């Protein structure tokens, strides 16, 4: 199998790859919690029990220790 790119298709492939990279990077930056409270809310929202909330609390406490 042999692929040949013209100048336009190569340019479009590069633009597409850069767009995917930028979207993936920005998603990671905007979704990850940046402090203890956001971490607890983000991780405990899917679980409805006290057990899930305690796990989220303990995990976030380790991730964001008091300075």
Secondary structure, 3 states (H helix, E strand, C coil): CCCCCCHHHHHHHHHHHHHHHHHHHHHHHHHCCCCHHHHHHHHHCCCCCHHHHHHHHHHHHHHCCCC
